[in-house]
């Protein structure tokens, strides 16, 4: 665990991420809590969950509480010269994985839209890595590239390609061989699919194997892009926890470049996901490119437990007989020493404190250690 420790709540996380993103020129983006339902209905494959809360507004228009932030920004941002860089911290409304209830979930992230060059892609990946590091130094950022996958399997009919890629995504080599045989795809393509599914590990160890799978100039260009990104991450000092993982395959009708997922020790699934989604903007009638990522802050709950944050370092129990100025001085003494303080009339049930002291007219006494 890093010296700064785990982030324990949404507020702390949002503040850290805000300060990080502002350093690189990202401006905060504010939006409404709802959008027209048609935006989500027409792009359900882009959403993590197709369940959407809807309502009819006073004009009779069907509206939806936001299940996703990226779609809303993509719809409302204007095409313009240059690059627009925004970050956000917004509530979204969706059913949790495996759950039957809708939840209001805090989501934070950033979007870079407009003229997207190699630096822009590298910067977004760097900020994704640094965002994970803000939570814990025990993180992993896995990177894939839709362009490579799309080119490798471009000659396969779309319906068959989707089935094959579902097995690649699951790293199911037996399933890959079976479906390739059924589709009559040939030994060479079958072995490439099996190899791609098993390709995982640190960039320096895997890039050589990826080069062996390259089939033309386009896939060579993808490899050059990945190497360029990794070189930038090395400059920024966040190349240690980067893996290549081509089982990450997002919807090809929306994504067209780098895609990635981020993991933190102690959380059972990815807490971060992102990618380049020029095709989404094109579907919305815009010419710009775009890349971004989102962090799902509700998953920070998994880091709570034995190390749960204290209500305060010191609880001062004031029996009401102590001089108010003496209580204030005692509190300030602890605060000046770098500790947080709560002054209450009694010890609350389920309270969590580093230690408890009592203040009476005679002063501080009865120091009680708290496990």
Buried (B, 14 or more C-beta within 10 A) or exposed (E): EEEEEBBBBBEBBBEBBBEBBEEBEBEEBEBEBBBBBEBBEEBEEBBBBEEBBEEEEEEEEEBBBBBBBBBBBBBEBEEEEEBBBBBBBBBBBBBBEEEEEBEEBBBBBBBBBBEBEEEBBBBBBBBBBBBBBBBBBBBBBBBBBBBBBBBBBEEBEEEBBBEBBBBBBEBBBEBBBEBBEEBEBEEEBBBBBBBBBBBBEEBEEBBEBBEEBBBEEBBBBBBEBBBBBBEBBBEBEBBEBBBBBBBBBBBBEBBBBBBBBBBBEBBEEBBBBBBBBBBBBBBBEBEBBBBBBBBBBBBBEBBEEEEEEBBBBBBBBBEEEBEEEBBEEBBEEBEEEEBEBBBBEEEEEEBEBBBBBBBBEEEBEEEEEEE
